[in-house]
Amino acid sequence: MGRLDDKVALVTGSARGIGKGIATVLAREGATVIVADLLSDLAGETAAELGNDYGVSTLALEMDVTSEDSIASNVEKAVSEFGRIDILVNNAGVPPENFGQAETEADWDICYEVNLKGIWKVTSAVAPKMQEQGGGKIVNIASIAGRIGGGMASYSASKAGAISITQSQAAELGRFNINVNAICPGLLWTDLWRQIEGMFAGDHAEEVVDRRERFEAVIASNMPLGREQRPEDIGNAVAFFASDEANNITGQSLNVDGGMRMN
């Protein structure tokens, strides 16, 4: 028996990376998982993999979180297929396009549209379904960058906004028995960090960006636990917030960062 048996979870941006780690843990806990991502082919592969590995029902959807039409049609597909959405994980996110260079207005636009406004748009489409069924759980994926700022101002600001909108949504939706919480991941070995390796090395060749020298140095100097976070670590935190164990927790933002930032 899993903690999320008979629950239906929609996870945006879950074809790969952190989102796939979240979807994997939710499937492991027994949830039906809807893999929603712009990368439709990869979403299909991930959904099939989760179904085969964990014996749960899955559905792959091509969803653009910046498009209200895409969101609305896909939410309807999900509800038509499974009858309900019990868990929403707003994970879809992007870094600035000009990472490592002077940020532009386009960087601010894309981070705002996906990382912050995307949360609002998807939640606006799913929350009414949850109200009709008597409740639900929403988990927004923010970032430790939303706690401490620093480089990539457009990204950090959008993630700080994700923390703030979590509190607003929790206040607005609590009367409908909808819990809204956030996770702030720390440092994970992602494509973004591979870009950082290349930027500091001045060389983006594959053998350079895979060295992890800068990544491991930051972990060693900033994390008391001294180890990187993995997608499944974020998934474990999401599964807790999505479970009955967290029924009386809402409006909170949990750092999963090896102690990098302590509240």
C-alpha positions as CSV (number, residue, x, y, z in Angstrom):
1,M,0.0,0.0,0.0
2,G,1.3,3.4,-0.9
3,R,0.6,6.7,0.7
4,L,-1.1,8.0,-2.5
5,D,-3.1,5.0,-3.6
6,D,-6.2,6.0,-5.5
7,K,-4.9,9.6,-6.0
8,V,-4.5,11.3,-9.4
9,A,-1.5,13.6,-9.7
10,L,-0.8,16.1,-12.5
11,V,2.9,17.1,-12.6
12,T,3.9,19.9,-15.0
13,G,7.4,19.8,-16.6
14,S,7.7,16.1,-15.7
15,A,9.2,14.5,-18.8
16,R,12.7,14.8,-17.3
17,G,14.8,16.2,-14.5
18,I,13.3,17.2,-11.2
19,G,9.8,16.8,-12.6
20,K,10.5,13.2,-13.6
21,G,11.9,12.5,-10.1
22,I,8.7,13.9,-8.6
23,A,6.5,11.8,-10.9
24,T,8.6,8.7,-10.1
25,V,8.1,9.1,-6.3
26,L,4.4,9.8,-6.7
27,A,4.0,6.7,-8.9
28,R,6.0,4.6,-6.4
29,E,3.6,5.8,-3.7
30,G,0.7,4.5,-5.8
31,A,-0.7,7.6,-7.5
32,T,-2.0,7.7,-11.0
33,V,0.4,10.1,-12.7
34,I,-0.2,12.6,-15.5
35,V,3.1,13.6,-17.2
36,A,2.4,17.1,-18.6
37,D,5.3,18.6,-20.6
38,L,6.0,20.5,-23.8
39,L,8.3,17.7,-24.8
40,S,5.5,15.4,-25.8
41,D,7.6,12.4,-27.1
42,L,9.7,12.4,-23.9
43,A,6.6,12.8,-21.8
44,G,5.2,9.7,-23.5
45,E,8.3,7.7,-22.7
46,T,8.3,8.8,-19.1
47,A,4.6,7.9,-18.7
48,A,5.2,4.5,-20.2
49,E,8.2,3.9,-18.0
50,L,6.3,4.8,-14.8
51,G,3.4,2.6,-15.7
52,N,5.7,-0.4,-16.4
53,D,7.9,0.1,-13.3
54,Y,5.2,0.8,-10.8
55,G,2.0,-0.7,-12.3
56,V,0.1,2.6,-12.0
57,S,-2.1,4.3,-14.6
58,T,-0.4,7.1,-16.5
59,L,-1.2,9.7,-19.1
60,A,1.2,11.9,-21.2
61,L,0.0,15.4,-22.1
62,E,1.6,18.0,-24.3
63,M,1.1,21.1,-22.1
64,D,2.3,24.7,-22.5
65,V,2.0,26.4,-19.1
66,T,2.1,29.8,-20.7
67,S,-1.0,29.0,-22.8
68,E,-4.4,29.1,-21.1
69,D,-5.9,27.2,-24.1
70,S,-3.3,24.4,-23.8
71,I,-3.8,24.2,-20.0
72,A,-7.6,24.2,-20.2
73,S,-7.8,21.5,-22.9
74,N,-5.3,19.2,-21.1
75,V,-7.0,19.6,-17.7
76,E,-10.2,18.5,-19.3
77,K,-8.5,15.5,-20.9
78,A,-7.1,14.5,-17.6
79,V,-10.4,14.8,-15.8
80,S,-12.2,13.0,-18.7
81,E,-9.6,10.1,-18.4
82,F,-9.5,9.7,-14.6
83,G,-12.5,11.6,-13.2
84,R,-10.5,13.9,-10.9
85,I,-7.2,15.6,-10.1
86,D,-6.2,15.2,-6.4
87,I,-2.7,16.5,-6.6
88,L,-1.2,19.3,-8.7
89,V,2.6,19.8,-8.8
90,N,3.5,23.1,-10.5
91,N,7.1,22.1,-11.5
92,A,7.6,23.5,-15.0
93,G,10.4,26.1,-14.9
94,V,13.1,27.7,-17.0
95,P,16.4,29.6,-16.5
96,P,17.0,32.9,-18.3
97,E,17.9,32.3,-21.9
98,N,21.0,34.4,-21.7
99,F,22.5,32.6,-18.7
100,G,26.0,33.8,-18.0
101,Q,25.5,37.1,-19.9
102,A,23.8,40.4,-19.2
103,E,20.2,39.7,-18.6
104,T,17.7,41.1,-21.1
105,E,14.0,41.9,-20.9
106,A,13.4,38.6,-22.8
107,D,15.0,36.8,-19.8
108,W,12.6,38.5,-17.4
109,D,9.6,37.8,-19.6
110,I,10.3,34.0,-20.0
111,C,11.1,33.5,-16.3
112,Y,7.9,35.4,-15.3
113,E,5.7,33.7,-17.9
114,V,6.8,30.1,-17.0
115,N,8.1,30.2,-13.4
116,L,5.5,32.4,-11.9
117,K,2.5,33.1,-14.2
118,G,2.5,29.5,-15.2
119,I,1.8,28.5,-11.6
120,W,-1.1,30.9,-11.5
121,K,-2.6,29.7,-14.8
122,V,-2.4,26.0,-14.1
123,T,-3.7,26.4,-10.6
124,S,-6.6,28.6,-11.9
125,A,-7.6,25.7,-14.2
126,V,-7.2,22.9,-11.7
127,A,-8.4,24.5,-8.4
128,P,-12.1,24.6,-9.5
129,K,-12.0,20.8,-10.2
130,M,-10.6,20.3,-6.7
131,Q,-13.3,22.5,-5.2
132,E,-16.0,20.4,-7.0
133,Q,-14.5,17.2,-5.6
134,G,-14.1,18.5,-2.0
135,G,-10.4,19.3,-1.8
136,G,-6.9,18.6,-3.1
137,K,-3.2,19.2,-2.6
138,I,-1.1,21.7,-4.6
139,V,2.7,21.8,-4.5
140,N,4.6,24.6,-6.2
141,I,8.3,24.1,-7.0
142,A,10.2,27.2,-6.1
143,S,14.0,27.3,-5.5
144,I,16.6,28.1,-2.9
145,A,17.4,31.0,-5.3
146,G,14.0,32.5,-4.3
147,R,15.3,32.6,-0.7
148,I,18.8,34.1,-1.1
149,G,18.8,35.9,-4.5
150,G,22.2,36.4,-6.1
151,G,23.0,35.8,-9.7
152,M,20.3,35.3,-12.4
153,A,18.1,38.1,-11.0
154,S,15.2,37.2,-13.3
155,Y,15.2,33.6,-12.2
156,S,15.6,34.4,-8.5
157,A,12.9,36.9,-8.6
158,S,10.5,34.6,-10.3
159,K,11.2,31.9,-7.7
160,A,10.7,34.3,-4.8
161,G,7.4,35.1,-6.4
162,A,6.6,31.3,-6.4
163,I,7.1,31.3,-2.7
164,S,4.8,34.3,-2.3
165,I,2.1,33.1,-4.6
166,T,2.1,29.8,-2.6
167,Q,1.1,31.8,0.5
168,S,-1.6,33.7,-1.4
169,Q,-3.1,30.5,-2.9
170,A,-3.1,28.8,0.5
171,A,-5.0,31.7,2.0
172,E,-7.5,31.8,-0.9
173,L,-8.1,28.1,-1.3
174,G,-8.0,26.8,2.3
175,R,-11.8,27.2,2.7
176,F,-12.2,24.7,-0.1
177,N,-10.0,22.1,1.7
178,I,-7.1,22.7,-0.7
179,N,-3.6,22.7,0.8
180,V,-0.9,24.7,-1.1
181,N,2.7,24.4,-0.2
182,A,6.1,24.9,-1.9
183,I,9.4,23.1,-2.2
184,C,12.7,25.0,-2.5
185,P,15.3,22.7,-4.1
186,G,18.9,23.3,-3.5
187,L,21.6,22.2,-5.9
188,L,20.9,19.4,-8.4
189,W,23.1,18.3,-11.3
190,T,21.0,19.7,-14.1
191,D,21.6,21.2,-17.6
192,L,21.6,24.6,-15.8
193,W,24.6,23.6,-13.7
194,R,26.4,22.1,-16.8
195,Q,26.1,25.6,-18.2
196,I,27.7,27.1,-15.1
197,E,30.6,24.6,-15.4
198,G,31.2,25.8,-18.9
199,M,30.8,29.5,-18.0
200,F,33.4,29.4,-15.3
201,A,35.8,27.2,-17.4
202,G,35.3,29.4,-20.4
203,D,34.7,26.2,-22.4
204,H,31.4,24.5,-23.1
205,A,32.8,21.3,-24.6
206,E,31.1,18.2,-23.2
207,E,34.2,16.9,-21.4
208,V,34.5,20.3,-19.6
209,V,30.9,20.8,-18.6
210,D,30.7,17.2,-17.2
211,R,33.6,17.7,-14.8
212,R,31.3,19.1,-12.0
213,E,34.2,21.0,-10.4
214,R,32.4,24.2,-9.7
215,F,29.2,22.3,-8.7
216,E,31.1,20.2,-6.1
217,A,33.0,23.2,-4.8
218,V,29.8,25.1,-4.1
219,I,28.3,22.1,-2.3
220,A,31.5,21.7,-0.2
221,S,31.5,25.3,0.8
222,N,27.8,25.9,1.4
223,M,26.1,22.7,2.5
224,P,26.5,21.3,6.0
225,L,25.5,17.9,4.8
226,G,28.1,18.1,2.0
227,R,26.1,16.3,-0.7
228,E,24.0,17.2,-3.7
229,Q,20.3,16.9,-3.9
230,R,18.6,14.5,-6.4
231,P,15.3,14.7,-8.2
232,E,13.9,11.9,-5.9
233,D,14.7,14.1,-2.8
234,I,12.4,16.7,-4.2
235,G,9.9,14.0,-5.0
236,N,9.9,12.7,-1.4
237,A,9.1,16.1,-0.1
238,V,6.3,16.5,-2.6
239,A,4.9,13.1,-1.7
240,F,4.7,14.2,2.0
241,F,2.9,17.4,1.2
242,A,0.5,15.5,-1.1
243,S,-0.3,12.9,1.5
244,D,-2.8,12.8,4.4
245,E,0.2,13.3,6.8
246,A,0.3,16.9,5.7
247,N,-3.4,17.7,6.0
248,N,-2.8,20.5,8.5
249,I,0.1,22.1,6.7
250,T,-0.5,24.9,4.2
251,G,1.2,28.0,3.0
252,Q,4.7,26.7,3.8
253,S,7.9,26.6,1.8
254,L,10.3,23.7,2.6
255,N,14.0,23.9,1.7
256,V,15.4,20.7,0.4
257,D,19.0,21.9,0.1
258,G,21.3,20.0,2.4
259,G,21.2,22.9,4.9
260,M,22.4,25.6,2.5
261,R,19.7,27.9,3.8
262,M,18.4,27.6,7.3
263,N,15.2,29.3,8.4
